[in-house]
Amino acid sequence: MALMIGLLSVAASPLRLAARALGRSSLVTARKLSSPVYTGCIPRVLAVNRLSPLSSLGSAYSSTLFYSTEPPKDGKASGPDRSRGGGGGGGRKGGKKDWKSRIQQGDIPWDDKDFRYVAVAAGGVASVLLYLYLRDPGKEITWKDFVHRYLGMGLVDRLEVVNKQFVRVILVPGADRSETSYVWFNIGSVDTFERNLEAAHYELGLEPSHRAAVVYTSESDGSFLMSIIPTLLLIGFLLFTLRRGPMGGGVGGGRGGPFSMSESTAKMMKDNIDVKFKDVAGCEEAKLEIMEFVNFLKNPQQYQDLGAKIPKGAVLSGPPGTGKTLLAKATAGEANVPFITVNGSEFLEMFVGVGPARVRDMFAMARKNAPCILFIDEIDAVGRKRGGGNFGGQSEQENTLNQLLVEMDGFNTSTNVVVLAGTNRPDILDPALMRPGRFDRQIYIGPPDIKGRASIFKVHLRPLKLDPSMDLDALARKMAAATPGFTGADIANVCNEAALIAARHLNEAVNAKHFEQAIDRVIGGLEKKTQVLQPTEKKTVAYHEAGHAVVGWFLEHADPLLKVSIIPRGKGLGYAQYLPKEQYLYTREQLFDRMCMMLGGRVAEQVFFGRITTGAQDDLKKVTQSAYAQIVQFGMSDKVGQVSFDLPRQGEMVLEKPYSEATAELIDDEVRELVNQAFQRTLDLITEKREQVDMVGKRLLEKEVLDKADMLELLGPRPFEEKSTYEEFVEGTGSFEEDTSLPQGLKDWNQERREAQEEEHSSQEKQAA
């Protein structure tokens, strides 16, 4: 009732204005338009507020309608808006309940801007409804009734021709007005009405002095207003959407123009990040660099006493999945300073000037919250080299990059803002962006070595429910030895796949077998046991894989064999899994043995069946790439010489080669000769070990999967020394575990935060006591 009183008090003000009468047609249309707004919209919103809990509304509703117009003090909400918080969790529904509680207490919330909007809108609707309800629409009559019942009986005082469309009959004072105050009738045209009226006067014999006066008036019947209402509603909806939507920057904002397009989309990370430095492994050197950046911001005096300056920024580069973004998340979770994050592609929009404006706004936010850390992910989207031709949006991207260069070089040592960036392609970044003074440090995060993989496995094995008979450290070492070349993302995928496989088979815990199946799943793809293979195709695949296995078994520099299978996985019909050692330098003999091993399948098909198939396409592609790399990049050809040329990347267009046509012909001849030599050596080895290949092929047709024990049974011990365990791989490297020790200056890098946490914990305990 209090709410209705408040609304009616607002609705009373428009009623003070004297409005002219609307036509009958506009009355019906207005009722149809305004009734659903009043009877359907408001009760539906109230019903939602009664049934839904406060926590069920997401952040999308928290910044939609109801919020306070007064700025919060000390960064905290005050008054009735305290329950909603700053970032929104209560939002729309919380504001509705605040209105209700205040109105119940007799306090109408006129200080709330949204309440005023709703009250004015409701008052306007109520005014229109009351006016349409209380106005007298008159009574429509015919021309015959007008002549005989009103004009002939002398009840007409005057006639008002309104808008040349209808005539309003004003009766003389004292006439019967019990039904209505006036009557009206339609006319076709003014000329016809005047002729008919003159004829009626003549028939009735009325003297000119007794005839009714005719007045011509123009009134607004509401038709123009009704015609522009849809346009006004559409414009209002668009303005409301632009103001409240993503382009408008949410509630309350217009820092960057009418549509707030130039506002930065950077996000200020709060204390809800669960990733810590203990969750990041396999990149200890990069962790030390990032810890030092955090220590710069928290304890700058430690470095300023020695005359050192805080670095402006660092670029985290490396292959995908090595932990660049994860390291940034850990920095946000550990640093006791504001952490601002943004994606490089968010600066590129279709509107000219939006990118530079967002860069300015982002750095203004960073300066305002200094000391802080600003992280730009995938900076190659905006930091590409300039001068590639201004086609399309290229000039806009260069303008954004120029603004980024200016903002980064505009910092001074007192701002205490560190800029971190992540990219997979540091080679395409502009040199001006990478120079000292902007990004002082380039931190490369490569694939982890065997010790790093063991540390990463320990992190991801921690939340899994493992078999009690398995030791976590021993399992992590075993898995690290079995996953050479895996990145941190691959290792996390392996652990997750192992848990999924265990749950699929309703096991109570994850065991070693599940991890082996997960590695096969990640390397080879999904197993396809139901794929139909003809007997001849299956036999060809078996001998193809047997050729790979036997050639690799009897070559000195080939990798140790782990498993060979003819069960289709992914796009392949069979695969052989090897265990390459941790090696960064390769000799010509090692690369040549690898080429022979890859050609083993094609040679086995030719020897045993006298024909070749398309199954060796992937092997031939790898052989060709290896041969060209040896000749063109590594300088391993005596005829070509000690020169190196860059091979084109996959997907790149090569307009011209960096060498002459004669050199290109020489390279092709050398590559063809090298491949022929590898093929001939493999053919001789397969011919010599034909019986062993036949034995392995037949056993594969029986069992479909052979492991190392089966190969030892069929072929005997391998004639060359090989390493297969974690201890053998790390022997002679100094320690069995990754070195995680901190320098003396970083041992207490987070001590200040720990002390604050301990004080907070002790105060909570005192309050609980």
N, C-alpha and C positions, 0 to 999 in steps of 0.2 A: 504493500500500500504506500509505503514511504517513497519507493521508487516511482510509482505512478504519480504521486504528488509532485515530485521533483521534475518529472517529464512534463506534466501539465503546466507547471510554472514557466518552463521554457516555451511551451507551445502557446502560451497566452499572448506573448509579445507579437507574433505575426498577425493575431486576430485584431490588433488595434488598427491595422491598415484597412481602409475601406476598399474592397475589391468589387469590380463590376461583375455582373452575373455572367455565368458561362452558358453556352448552348446546351440543349438537351443531349445531343450526340456526344459532346465532350464529357458530360456527366457520367454516362455509361462507360466510356473509355477510361476515365480517371478512376472509377471504382474498380474496374478490372485490373488496372495497373497497380493501384496502391494497396488493395486488399491483401494479396499474398505477401507483400513486404511486411505488413504488420502482424498478420496472423500466422504466417509460416516460419519466418526467419528467426524471430526472437525466441519463441518457445523451444525451437530445435537447439539453439546454442545453450539455453539454460539446461535442457535435458542432458546434453553432453557433459556439462559441468557437474551435474549431480552424479552421473554414473561412472565417470572415468576418474581414476586416482591421479594425484598430482604427478607422480613419478612416471606415468605412462606416456606423457607428452614429451616428444623429442625436442631437440634444440631448434627445429624448424618453427615450432609454435612459440618458443620462448621469446623470440624477437619479432613477433608478428604484429600484435595490436596493443596490448595493454602494458604500458610502462610509465614510469614517472618522468615528468619534464624537469624536475629539479636535479642538478648534478649531484652525485653521491659525494660525500665527504670521506676523505682518507681512503678512497678506493672501495668503500663498502656501502652497501645499500642501507638506507635508513627509512624510518617510518614504516608505513604499511607495506613497502616494497622489500623489506628486509628478507622475507621468506623466499623471494624469488632469486636472490643472489645477483651477482654481476653478469655472469655469462649466460644465465638462463637455464633453469631446470624446472621452475614453476611456470613461468611464462604466462601465457594467455589465461589459463585457468586460474592461476594464482591471483592475477589481477582481478578477475571476476569475483572471486571470493572476498578480496579486500574491499571491493565496492559494496558488496552485500553486507559485510560486517559493519562497515562505516555507516551505511544507510540505516541499518537496524539500530545503531547507536544515536541516530538523529543527526549525523554529520554527513552532509552530501558532499562528495569528493569533487568540488569544482576545481581544485588545484591540479587534477589529473587531466592532461590534454586529451587523451583518448576518450575519457568520460564526457568531456565537453563536446567532442565530435559526435559521439553517439547520442548525447542529449539533444544537440541541435538537429541532428538528422531525425530523431524520433519526434521532436517538437514540430519540425516541418511537416512530417507525414501526418501527425495528429491534427495540425492546423488544416491541412487540405481535407482530411476526412471529416472534421467537424464542420468546416464550411460547406462541403458538399452535402452533409447530412442536414444541416440547419437551414440552408437556403431554400427559398420557395421557387420551384421550377416553373410555376404557372400551369395553366391548363390549355391544351391544344384543342382548337375548335375548327369547324369547317366554315367556309364562306357563307353557306346558307344559314348556319346557326348565328353567325355574326350579324347578318342582315336582319333576321326575324327576331332573335331573342335579345339582341343588345342595341343595334342601331335603330331598329324600328320602335323599340320601347323607350328610347331616349336615355339609355344608361351609359352612353359613351361620352367621356369627357374629352379625350384626345386620342389620336393614333400615332404611334411611334414606329416609323419604318426603320428597322435596325439592319444595317449592312446590306440594304437592298435585297434581303433574303426572306425576312418574316416581319410581321406587323404585331407589335405589342399593343393590346387594347387596354387603355387606362380608364377605369370606370369612374363615374361621378361620385362625389362623396355621398354617403348614405345608401349606396347600392348594396345589394346582398353580397357579402364577402365571406360567407361561411366556408366556402370550399377553397377559394384561393384569392390572392390579391389582384391577380390580373389573368387575362386569357391571351392567347396568341394564335396566329395562323400563318401558314406559309404562303408566299406569293411567287408567281413565275417571273415577273419582271415589274418594274415600277410603272411603266407605261400602261401595262394591262391592268394593274391595280387601280391606277388613277381613273381609267375609263370605266371599270366596273363600279368604283365608288361613286362616280358621277351619275352612272345609270341607276344605282341604288337610291341615291338622293332624289332623283327625278321621279322614280316609281313611288317612293314613300311620300313625296310631296313636301320635302323639308325645305324651308326657306334658307337662303345662304347664311343668315344670322344664327340659325339654329344648327347648322352643320358642325360636325366635329372637326377640330383642328388637326392637321397632319404635320407631324414633325419628323425630319430625317436625321438619324443619328448613326454614328459609327462606334461600335463596341468590339472589344476583343473577346472572341468566343472561345479562345483557348486552342484553336486548331494549329496556329503557328507554334505555340509552346509544345503542344503534343507532337508536332513533327520534328522538333529539335531535341526532344527528350532522349531518343535513342543515341543521337550523336553525342550529347552531353554525357550520357552514361558510359559510352565507349571511351571517350576522352578521359573521364574520371577514372575508369578502371585501368587504363594504360598508365596514367600518372601515378596511381596508387601502386601498381605493380612495379614500375621503375623505381619508385621511392623505397618500397619495402623489399624488392627482390634482390638477387645477387648483383645486378648492375648498379643498384642503388646503395650497395654496401651495407644492407641491413637497416636497422631502426635508427632513426635520428640523424642520419648523416648526409652531409652534403659538402664535405671538404673539397672535393675535386670537381666541382661543376654541377650542373643541374641533374645529371644522371649518375653522378659519382663514379664515372667510368675510370677516372684517373686514380682512384684510391687503390693502394696496394692490397694484394690478396695474401700477403704474408700473415702467418699465424704465430701468435705468441704461445709457446708451449708452457703448460702449467706443471704442477707436481704430480700429474697422473700418468707419468711415463714409468713403466716397470722395468725397462731395460737399463742395466748397470754395466760397468766395466767388467765385472766378473762374468757376465754373459757373453763377452767378446773374447775369443781366443784365436790363436793362429796368426796374429799380426801384432806381436808384442812391441816391435819397434814403432809402428804407427800409433799404438796406444800410448807409448811414452811421449810421442810428439803432441798428441791431443791433450794428455794430462798436463803437459807443460803449458799449453795454451790456457787451460783452465787455471793453472797455478799463476800464470801471468796476471789474470784478471782478479784473482782472489788475494794474492800477495804481491802486488807490483813493487813494493819497496825492496823486496829481496833482490830484484834485478836492477832497479834504479840506483841502488847504492853503489853498484859497480859501473854505472854509466851505460847500462844496456837499455835498448829501446824495445818496446813490445812489438812483435811482428804484426804486420797488417793483416795477413791472412795466409791460407794454405789451400792447396788443391789436392784432393784425394782422388787418385786415378788408379786404374787397374781394370782387369777383366770383369765381366758381370758375375755377381754372386760371391765376390770375395769379402764383402762386409763393409763397404764404404758407408752406405746409409745406416747400417746397424751401428757402426762406430759413432755416427752423428747422433743417433738416438741415445746411445749410452752417454754421450757428452751432455745431451739435454737432461738425462736422468740423474747425472752425477753433479753437474755444475750448479753451484749455488748462485747463479746469475741468470738473468732472462735469456731465453733461447728462442730466436726467431727463425722460422723455416719458410722457404718458398721454393716453388718449382720454376726452372728456367723457362718453360713453355708458357707460364702464366703472364709473361711480359709481352707476348706476341698476340695481338688482336687485329681484327680487320679495320679498326678505326685508327687513323693517323694520329700520332702523338700520344697514344695511350701508354705504350711501353716506356718511353722516357719519363712520363708523369708518374707511373707506378714505381719506377726506380727511385725517383726523388722522394716519393712518399715513404717507401720502404726504408731508405736511409735516414729520413727524418724520424721515423719511429725508432730506429736503432739508436740514434743520438739521444733521443728522449729517454730511452731506457738504459743508457750506458751506466756501468760496464755491462756488456752483453755479448752474445755470440750470434752471428748471422750466418745461416747455412743455406746455400743456393744449390739445390740438387739439379743434376743434368744441366750444368751451365753451358754445355756445348750448344744447346738450343738457341742461346742468345749471344754466345761468345765466339762464334765462328769467325774465321779470318775475313777481313774486309777486302774489297777489291775484286769480288767474283762476278761483277756485273749487276747493275741495278735492275733486275727483272722482278716484276711483281712486288712482293713484300720484302725484297732484299734491302732496299733503302731504309725501310722502317726498322728492320733488324739491325742495320748499321747504326741508325740513330739511337736505338736502345743501348747498343754496345758502347757508343760514345758517351752516353749519359752515365753508364756504369763505370767507365774508366774515370770520368771526372769525379764522380762521387767517391770512388775508392781512393783516389789520389788526394781528395780534399780533406781526409782525416788528419788530425794532428795527434801528438802523443798523449794528450790529455783526454781524448774521447774514450779510450779503453773499449773500442769495438773491434772484435776479431771476426773476420769474414772467412768462413770455410765453404768450399765448393766441392762437388762430386761430379765425376764424368768418366765415361768409358773411352772417350776419344780425346786425349790431351793433344794429339798431333794436329787436330784441326782448330785448336784455339788460337786466337789472335796473339801474336808475340807481345803486343803492348799490354795485354791482360796478364801475361805470365811473368812480366819483369818484376824484379825486386822493388819493393815500394807499394805494390798492389798485392800480389801473391808471392810472399817472400819464400815460401817453402812449397816444394812439390813432393808430396808423400805418395809413393807408389805402394799399392797393396796388391801383391800378386797372389797366385794360388799357394796355399800353405804347403810346407814340406811335411815329411812324415811325422815329425814331432808336433808341428802345428795341427795336423789332422787328428792326432791322438788327443790333444787338448780340446779341440772342437767336439770330438766325439764324447768326451767327458761332460761337456756342457749340455749336449743334447740327449745324452743317456740319463742325465740326472732326473728328469721328470717321468721317465718310463718305468713301468713295473717289470723288472727283470727277473729272470729265473734265479732263485736264491743260491743255486749251486754255482752261478757265474760271478766272477770278480769283475767289478766295473773297470778297474785299471787294466786288467789283463784283456778284457773284451775290447776296450778302446784301442789298445796297442795292436791287437789282432786285426781289427777293422781298419786301422790306419795303414797297415801293411797291405791290405787287400784292396785299397781304394786309391791308387796313385793317380795324380792329376785331378782329383776331386776338389771343388771349391767348398766354401762353407755352406752355400745354399744347397749343393749336391748332398753334403753330409746330413744336413737337416732333413732333406727329402728322404734319404735312406732310412734314418731313424723313424720318421713318420710312417714310411711304407712298411717297415718291420712291425710297428704297432698295429697298423691296419690289417696286415696279413694275419697276425696273431688273433685279432678280434674276429676276423672273418671265419676262422676255424674254431672259435670259442675256446681258445687256450686261456689258462689262468694267468700266464706270464709270457713275456717275450724271451725267446731263447736264440741260440746261435744260428739255428736253421732258418729262422725267420729273417735274420739279417742277411744271410747268403741269398735268400730268395729276393730280398729287397734290392740288393746290389745288382742281381740279374735283371730285375725290373727296371732299374734306373738306367743301366747300360744298354740293354737290348730292347727294351720296350715290353709291351704286354704280351704274355705268352698266349699263343693261339693253338690250343690242343685240338680244336675242332676243325682246323683248316684241312681241307681235303687235298692230298697230294697223290698223284698217280704213282704206281710202283716204280716206274722208270725214273720219274723225277726225284722220288725219295732216294733211290739208289745213287743217282747223280749227285745229289746234295751230300749224301754220306761220304762218297769217295772224294768229293771236293773238300770237305772239311778234314777228312783224313790226310789229304795231301798237305794242307796247311800244318796240321799237327806234326806230321812226320818230318817235314822239312825244317820246321822250327826246332824239333827235338835234336836233330843232328847238325845244326849250325851253331857255331861257337858264340856269335854275338846276338843271336835271337833271344827274345825275352822268354822266361820260363812259362810253360803252359799250366794253366789252372784248370780249365774245363773246356770241353768241346761238345756241342749239342747240335742236333738236327731238328729240334722242336722250333717251329717258326715263332719269331718274336718281332714285333713291329713290322717293318717292311722287309726284313730279311727272312730267308728260309732256313738259315742255320748260322751259327757263329762259333768262333773259338776265342776264349778269353785268356789273355796273357797277363803276366805280372811284371810290368816294366820297372826297372830300378830308378832310384832318384839320380838322374843324370842330366847335366846341362851342356856338356860338350860331347860331340860325336865325331868319330873318325870315319874315313872313307870306307874302311872295311865293315864297320858297324852298319852304316847306311846301306851298303851293298847286300849284307846278309838280310836286312829287313826287306829289301826289295825281293830277294829270292823267296823269303817266307810268304810274302803277299802273292807271288806268282805260283805258289804250290798248288792251289786249287785248280787253276786253269791248266797247268801241266798234267795233273792227275786225270782230269777229264780226257785230255788228248791221249794219254798213255793207255787208259783202261777202256775207253769207249770209242776211240778213233774219231771223235767229233768234239766240238766245243759249243758251249751254250752262253746265254746272256748273263748267267749268274756271276761271272767274274767282273762285271762292269765296275763295281765299287773298288775292287782290288786294282784293276788297271788304272783307275783314276788316281789312286794313291801312289802307284808306282810312277806314273807320269809326273805328278807333282813333285815327288822326291827326286826324280832324275833332273827335272828342270831346276830345282833348288840347288842341287849339287853343281850344276854347270853354270847357272846364271848368277846365283847369289853367293855361294860358298867358294867359288874359284877352284874347284876340284878337277878341272880339265886342263890337261897340258896344252892342248891346241888353242883353246879359248884364252887361257892365261889367267893371271891373278887379277881378275876384274870382278866387280860385283854390280849388278843392276837390280833395281827393285822390281819384283813381280807385281802385276796389277792385283788389287784386292777383288774379292768376289763382288760383283755388281758394279764395279767401276768401269767407266768408258775409257778406252785407250785410244787417243787420237793419233799419237805417233810414238814409235819405239825409241828408246834412248841410244840405239845402236843402228848400224847400217844394215842393208839387206844382205851383204856378204857375211857379216857377223851373225845375222839371224839364220842364214843357211848353215853356217858352221855349227851354231848351237843346236839346230835341229838334227844335224848329222851326229853330233856327239851324244845327244839324248837317245837317238835311235840305236846307236852302237852300245851304249851303256845298258839299255833295256834288253837288247839281244844277248849281251853277255850274261846278264842275270837270268834270262830265260834258259839259255844253254846250260848254265850251271845247275839250275833247278831241274831241268830235264835229265841230266846225268845222275843227279841224286835220287830222283824218283825212280829212274830205271834201276839203279843199284839197290834201292830199298823197296822194290815192288812188293815183295812178300809182306813186309811190315805194313805197307799202306793197305794191302788187301785185308790183313787181319784187323786193322783198326776200322776199316769201312764196314766189314761184316759185323764187328761188335757194335758199331753205332746203329746198324739196322736192327740189332736185337734190343739194345738198351736205350737208344736214342740220346743218352747223356753219359759222357765218360769224364771222370775226374782224374786227378794226377795219379791216384793209386791204380786205376785201371791202365793208364799209360805205362806205369812202371811194370805192371804184370805182362803187358804185351811187348814192350820194347826194351825192357830192362833199364838199369840206371842210365841217366843221361851222361854222356862222356865228357861233360864240361861242368865246372864248378858253378853253382848258382846260389842266389840268396832269396829266401822266401819268408823269413820271420822278421819281426820288428827289431829284435836284438841284433840280428845280422846286418840289417840295414843301417842302424845307428851306431854300429861298432866303429870306434875310432873318431867319433864326432864330438867327444868331450863329455857328454852326459846323456842319460836315457830320457830325460824330460826336457821340455822347453824352458828356457831361462826366463823367469818372470820377475827377477829381482829389479828393484827400483834404484835409481841414483840417490845419493845422499840428499840432494835438494828436493826430491819429490816424495820422500818417504812419508811426510806428513802433509801431503798436498790437499787432503780432504779432512784434516783434523778439525778445522774450525766447524765444519758441518756436523761432524760426529759429536763434538762437544755440545753443539746446540740441540742435537737429537737426544743426547743423554740428559740435558737439562729439561727438555720437554717431557721425556719419559719419567724423570724423577718427579716433576710437578704433577703429572697425571697420577702417579702412584700416591702422592700426598693427598690429592683431591679425592681419590678413591678411598684412602684410609679415613 
